[in-house]
Structures are given as structure tokens and as C-alpha cells.
């Protein structure tokens, strides 16, 4: 299993089938158990970076390395269990809550419960008439937006992955969900999980060790959270 050292080397990327570059020369390194907050205006390249980190897109130049190995050429079935991913547009598959959390693999209910508890969802699921067997419907249509996002978050945390990439994870969360997300990140970080979190909401930066700022696909700033926030003219305490 990988330990979680993430190295990004001079990434240049375009969406599949499109020539326009959406990322240019992005590079940084994170030790295991580090939390990186990625900030920047809309269309700055945050979601593109997330897809590259997961090996979903192939870069035009540069590499994403996890423990020194290129994630794009790593066997996906071998690497997948060690990765957690929450896309900006949450996608659930028609089936039960349990199956969605377990990524439609072997249903290990102990791991499903742990992931749900990690994001503060276990008691809410248990209160449902069918509990973890509750159907989500096509695309999660039978769940509220906040519930869909928290199920998808539990899926990202399922099995204690080594690297977790969250793209706007608190966009549909209420205050309780936001607090549960923060606790989940802190707990997993303590166990060595490396995080990359795209966000427009500064509160989540309170748990970030480092911040990367993107603008128009280019890296503007990267460094310790307090240092980057000071350069941006923001309060050192993100939720101040």
C-alpha cells in the first residue's frame, strides 16, 4: 500500500479531445498525512487538477506521482482502493446507500459503517426505515442534495484510503455536515491520509497545512497555509 507521498511535476493538461490548455506548469510536493487546500476563482483549473491527481486525465506534460509511481499508468484496480475521490458533481449509482459507500465492490459492512461514522452520517442512515439498504435512486434522486453529498463523502473515505481528493466537498453541506467533514479530515490526517481539497469556502482551510492558489490554469502561490493567506491579504485564521 502507498504511504501517501504526492509529487506533482510540471503538469500541463487539456481536457480530452480539446487543445486549449487548462493547467500549465503546476508543481508541488506533499508528505504523507499533509492537507492541501487548493483555492482560486472559477475556471482556474482546480477541477482539472483533481482529475489529473486521480489519474482520470492524462497530462500533456509532467507527472503525478504517488510514492514515486505515476498514477496514470498504475493499475487502476490495484490503486483504486487506496484513493478517495469526491467529484464536484456528485454521482451516485442506482442501488442501496451501503453499495454506494462500498463503491459497488465486496460489501464489507464494518468498513461501510466506519466510513459513514467518519463523516457523521451513521445515525442519520440508521434512522431511515431501510437503514443502509435504503435505495438512492438513479443518480441519487431519492436523496436530498446534502444527503447525496455526505454519502459520496463516505464513499471517498471508505476503506481508509491513502490519498483523498475532495472537489468542493462542503458545497451542499449544512453546519453539522461541515463540522463532520472537518472532524473526518482531522481524524484521517492523524492516520496518515494525504488530502487535496478544492474549495471556495475558507473555513475548510483551518485544517489545511498548505495552500495552492491557481489562476487561469497557472500556479500563483504555494506554501504553508498562514504564509499564503498573508500574501493574499487574508486573516491568518481562515474562519475569522
HUDA-V198212 format. One record per run of one state. SS is the DSSP state (H for helix, E for strand, C for the rest). FROM is the first residue (numbers start at 1). LEN is the number of residues. If there is no record, write none. Layout:
SS,FROM,LEN ; SS,FROM,LEN
This chain:
C,1,5 ; E,6,9 ; C,15,6 ; E,21,10 ; C,31,4 ; E,35,5 ; C,40,6 ; H,46,8 ; C,54,7 ; E,61,6 ; C,67,2 ; E,69,2 ; C,71,5 ; H,76,7 ; E,83,4 ; C,87,9 ; E,96,1 ; H,97,5 ; C,102,7 ; H,109,10 ; C,119,3 ; H,122,5 ; C,127,4 ; H,131,3 ; C,134,1 ; E,135,1 ; C,136,2 ; H,138,3 ; C,141,4 ; H,145,13 ; C,158,5 ; E,163,5 ; C,168,7 ; H,175,16 ; C,191,3 ; E,194,5 ; C,199,3 ; H,202,6 ; C,208,2 ; E,210,6 ; C,216,2 ; E,218,7 ; H,225,7 ; C,232,9
